[in-house]
Amino acid sequence: MTLLDIFPSLRATTVPRLDPAVWPADTHYDHDGRITLGAVALADLADQFGTPVHVVDEAEVRERCRAYRKYFPDAEIVYAGTALMVGAVARWVADEGLSVQVGSAGELSVALAAGIEPRRIVLHGNGKTFDELQSAVACGVGRIVIGSLTEITLLAALATAPQQVLLRVEPGIEVPGGPQFGFPLRGDSFETAVARIATQPNLQLIGLHCHLGAQIHNPDHYGEAIRRMIGEMAWIDNEYGLLLTHLDIGGGHAVAYRSGDAELNLPELADILDDALDAACARHRFPRPALTMEPGRAIVARAGVTLYRVLAVTETADGGTRVIVDGGGCGQGGGHGGAVVVNRHPIGAQLTASIAGRHSESGQLIATGVRLPADLRPGEVIAVPCTGAYHHGLASTYRTVGRPPIVAVADGRATQLLRRETTADLLMRELAE
């Protein structure tokens, strides 16, 4: 019997609300006061698979895919697999009608092993090796995004049959969050690239591609990118007689990591993209191209929750509280504003704490400004939401500690997608006697 059974009024008055902006939609409290996801108690997952463990809600991933198909019915949606490239996730998004983007030979291998049709795979990245391009051409990927003049030379030598390509361009739109890559529009390298591809019989230039950055919540940036890129597509048609039929505006769609963070509004984005295409095509008398976008973080970030077990609760020099957990501090979190205890309802006093991994160095915190029970004890399990994107890919083997497993939940079932990396796995790389 729990306190909620004795005092049912506590259920309505003291249960902390899980913000739907950062938690999967199917996150609930069960009758024992435990947090469940996909009808599976998170505390049970911690016991079964150990901690830390990455949990992914299959229903949330699929629903995010369906939202993109709903608001952009005429566009091709390509899942940016770099956010989380696991075979099961690739199959889920393909089931929902999405194509898959890969950025390395390893990601390409995962997609192929998952049964993704090569023609539904897009390869791009800031720089691609000869071996990666060779693998992509050999398996027949649908499109390759060219980002340098060197790649044109390599592909021209590798392609023995027509290969569809897009040019990655830098539209010159200032977006916070880091540098952009690609050929600057109307720059010398851009014009050289178009001219070189035009002379290669097995390279079919079908469109332009851009990636403006990450965590973009202002949809006007995408509208402006479309207007500028349509102008260049019209110029290519006039100059070379090449009618480009595809326009890929990349991804970078913002998601909320903290309550109140700005997100990209999909209905608003749909309206702006439609208006921009109409206006730009009318201005340049250019036929409307097929539109492609590449959400990655926006598909899987909120579907992921990471579980940690508390090792210690300590005092900081400034009188604050720090919770030490059994996860690492490198690549397994950082700056998140939310975390909750999953094994019980926090119905008493609370405190504000930061969360650090057991290997965290200076400045590397998993979460800050977190409200947790004042009586938090070692051994309890806490969950950090919105960790579905990049957390697994960026996880390291720092201090020779293996990376966490990934477990999928759906309809009351838990399925391990990737097992925990063990010390034995790491020792297998040792070659010296």
Secondary structure, 3 states (H helix, E strand, C coil): CCHHHHCCHHHHHCCCCCCCCCCCCCEEECCCCCEEECCEEHHHHHHHHCCCEEEEEHHHHHHHHHHHHHHCCCCEEEEEHHHCCCHHHHHHHHHCCCEEEECCHHHHHHHHHCCCCHHHEEECCCCCCHHHHHHHHHHCCCEEEECCHHHHHHHHHHCCCCEEEEEEEECCCCCCCCCCCCEECCCHHHHHHHHHHHCCCCEEEEEEECCCCCCECCCHHHHHHHHHHHHHHHHHHHHHCCCCCEEECCCCECCCCCCCCCCCCHHHHHHHHHHHHHHHHHHHCCCCCEEEECCCHHHHCCCEEEEEEEEEEEECCCCCEEEEECCCCCCCCCCECCCEECCCCCCCCEEEEEEEECCCCCCCCCEEEEEEECCCCCCCEEEEECCCCCHHHHCCCHHHCCCCCEEEEECCEEEEEECCCCHHHHHCCCCCC
